[in-house]
Amino acid sequence: MTHLTLLAAASIPATVEWSPKVAIVMIICNVLAIAFGKYTIKNQNAGPGLPSSEFFGGMGLPALLGTTSFGHLLGAGAILGLASIGAL
């Protein structure tokens, strides 16, 4: 049983520490997700609006939360992938 625990601990890669490069990757992924959502979400203005809705092209709060959640998923994958190949 101890061998399985050590094997599992050895196969987990070390995570990358925060740096401006990591932040830039996350920001780019979120901007791409918002742009993707802008052109693919059918009812963007459903729900409560945003104070600066013209900046986001008329997107409502639910659309913005959904796209930024998707952006964080993309960003986490991109950061882990770039870290694993040594680019970050």
CYANA upper distance limits for C-alpha pairs under 8 A (distance plus 0.5 A):
  1 MET  CA      5 THR  CA      7.17
  2 THR  CA      6 LEU  CA      6.81
  3 HIS  CA      7 LEU  CA      6.51
  4 LEU  CA      8 ALA  CA      6.60
  5 THR  CA      9 ALA  CA      6.68
  6 LEU  CA     10 ALA  CA      6.55
  7 LEU  CA     11 SER  CA      6.85
  8 ALA  CA     12 ILE  CA      7.22
 15 THR  CA     80 LEU  CA      7.91
 15 THR  CA     83 ALA  CA      8.31
 16 VAL  CA     80 LEU  CA      8.17
 16 VAL  CA     83 ALA  CA      6.98
 16 VAL  CA     88 LEU  CA      8.26
 18 TRP  CA     22 VAL  CA      6.50
 18 TRP  CA     23 ALA  CA      7.88
 19 SER  CA     23 ALA  CA      6.96
 20 PRO  CA     24 ILE  CA      6.62
 21 LYS  CA     25 VAL  CA      6.81
 21 LYS  CA     88 LEU  CA      7.35
 22 VAL  CA     26 MET  CA      6.82
 22 VAL  CA     79 ILE  CA      7.11
 22 VAL  CA     88 LEU  CA      7.76
 23 ALA  CA     27 ILE  CA      6.63
 24 ILE  CA     28 ILE  CA      6.59
 25 VAL  CA     29 CYS  CA      6.70
 25 VAL  CA     75 GLY  CA      6.98
 25 VAL  CA     78 ALA  CA      7.89
 25 VAL  CA     79 ILE  CA      7.39
 26 MET  CA     30 ASN  CA      6.71
 26 MET  CA     71 GLY  CA      8.07
 26 MET  CA     72 HIS  CA      7.32
 26 MET  CA     75 GLY  CA      5.24
 26 MET  CA     76 ALA  CA      7.93
 26 MET  CA     79 ILE  CA      8.14
 27 ILE  CA     31 VAL  CA      6.66
 27 ILE  CA     75 GLY  CA      8.41
 28 ILE  CA     32 LEU  CA      6.64
 29 CYS  CA     33 ALA  CA      6.63
 29 CYS  CA     71 GLY  CA      5.73
 29 CYS  CA     72 HIS  CA      7.65
 29 CYS  CA     74 LEU  CA      6.56
 29 CYS  CA     75 GLY  CA      5.76
 30 ASN  CA     34 ILE  CA      6.65
 30 ASN  CA     67 THR  CA      7.98
 30 ASN  CA     68 THR  CA      6.15
 30 ASN  CA     70 PHE  CA      8.09
 30 ASN  CA     71 GLY  CA      4.58
 30 ASN  CA     72 HIS  CA      6.93
 30 ASN  CA     74 LEU  CA      8.33
 30 ASN  CA     75 GLY  CA      7.71
 31 VAL  CA     35 ALA  CA      6.68
 31 VAL  CA     71 GLY  CA      7.91
 32 LEU  CA     36 PHE  CA      6.54
 32 LEU  CA     71 GLY  CA      7.76
 33 ALA  CA     37 GLY  CA      6.52
 33 ALA  CA     67 THR  CA      6.02
 33 ALA  CA     68 THR  CA      7.13
 33 ALA  CA     70 PHE  CA      6.86
 33 ALA  CA     71 GLY  CA      5.46
 34 ILE  CA     38 LYS  CA      6.51
 34 ILE  CA     64 LEU  CA      7.66
 34 ILE  CA     67 THR  CA      5.74
 34 ILE  CA     68 THR  CA      7.10
 34 ILE  CA     71 GLY  CA      7.94
 35 ALA  CA     39 TYR  CA      7.17
 36 PHE  CA     40 THR  CA      6.74
 37 GLY  CA     41 ILE  CA      5.91
 37 GLY  CA     63 ALA  CA      8.03
 37 GLY  CA     67 THR  CA      6.41
 38 LYS  CA     44 GLN  CA      7.89
 38 LYS  CA     57 GLY  CA      8.02
 38 LYS  CA     59 MET  CA      7.99
 41 ILE  CA     63 ALA  CA      8.11
 44 GLN  CA     58 GLY  CA      7.54
 44 GLN  CA     59 MET  CA      5.39
 44 GLN  CA     60 GLY  CA      6.40
 44 GLN  CA     63 ALA  CA      6.25
 45 ASN  CA     49 GLY  CA      7.33
 45 ASN  CA     58 GLY  CA      6.50
 45 ASN  CA     59 MET  CA      5.40
 45 ASN  CA     60 GLY  CA      4.90
 45 ASN  CA     61 LEU  CA      8.43
 45 ASN  CA     63 ALA  CA      7.98
 46 ALA  CA     59 MET  CA      8.45
 46 ALA  CA     60 GLY  CA      6.33
 46 ALA  CA     62 PRO  CA      7.78
 46 ALA  CA     63 ALA  CA      8.31
 47 GLY  CA     60 GLY  CA      6.47
 47 GLY  CA     61 LEU  CA      7.05
 47 GLY  CA     62 PRO  CA      6.90
 48 PRO  CA     60 GLY  CA      6.31
 48 PRO  CA     61 LEU  CA      6.27
 48 PRO  CA     62 PRO  CA      8.14
 49 GLY  CA     53 SER  CA      7.12
 49 GLY  CA     58 GLY  CA      8.40
 49 GLY  CA     59 MET  CA      7.63
 49 GLY  CA     60 GLY  CA      4.97
 49 GLY  CA     61 LEU  CA      6.20
 50 LEU  CA     59 MET  CA      7.95
 50 LEU  CA     60 GLY  CA      6.40
 50 LEU  CA     61 LEU  CA      6.49
 52 SER  CA     56 PHE  CA      7.71
 53 SER  CA     57 GLY  CA      6.61
 53 SER  CA     58 GLY  CA      5.31
 53 SER  CA     59 MET  CA      6.59
 53 SER  CA     60 GLY  CA      7.66
 54 GLU  CA     58 GLY  CA      5.89
 59 MET  CA     63 ALA  CA      6.54
 59 MET  CA     64 LEU  CA      6.95
 60 GLY  CA     64 LEU  CA      6.80
 61 LEU  CA     65 LEU  CA      6.58
 62 PRO  CA     66 GLY  CA      6.55
 63 ALA  CA     67 THR  CA      6.60
 64 LEU  CA     68 THR  CA      6.58
 65 LEU  CA     69 SER  CA      6.52
 66 GLY  CA     70 PHE  CA      6.75
 67 THR  CA     71 GLY  CA      6.55
 68 THR  CA     72 HIS  CA      6.64
 69 SER  CA     73 LEU  CA      6.94
 70 PHE  CA     74 LEU  CA      6.76
 71 GLY  CA     75 GLY  CA      6.42
 72 HIS  CA     76 ALA  CA      6.47
 73 LEU  CA     77 GLY  CA      6.82
 74 LEU  CA     78 ALA  CA      6.55
 75 GLY  CA     79 ILE  CA      6.43
 76 ALA  CA     80 LEU  CA      6.61
 77 GLY  CA     81 GLY  CA      6.46
 78 ALA  CA     82 LEU  CA      6.41
 79 ILE  CA     83 ALA  CA      6.43
 79 ILE  CA     88 LEU  CA      8.16
 80 LEU  CA     84 SER  CA      6.57
 81 GLY  CA     85 ILE  CA      7.02
 82 LEU  CA     86 GLY  CA      6.68
 82 LEU  CA     87 ALA  CA      5.62
 82 LEU  CA     88 LEU  CA      6.36
 83 ALA  CA     87 ALA  CA      6.26
 83 ALA  CA     88 LEU  CA      5.52
